[in-house]
Amino acid sequence: NVTEYQISYGYGDGVERFGTKFEFGPSSGVLSYTINALNPRSTYFFKIRAANNCKPGSWSNGMTVRTDS
């Protein structure tokens, strides 16, 4: 069972500087979550994993995103 999702992000691949999590059950589709207060004109690397209480799964493939001004 899945009880939450964890998001790790930073300024490059392997740089896990920030993180957040949110409660949500199992899903076979796309989930939406907004991360606020990102620096403008900056590149971030994100990855996500599902967790069951204190038992996390494997990290997803990463995604690089560039913020607007």
Helices and strands as residue ranges (DSSP letters): E 4-10, E 18-23, E 43-52, E 55-56, E 63-66
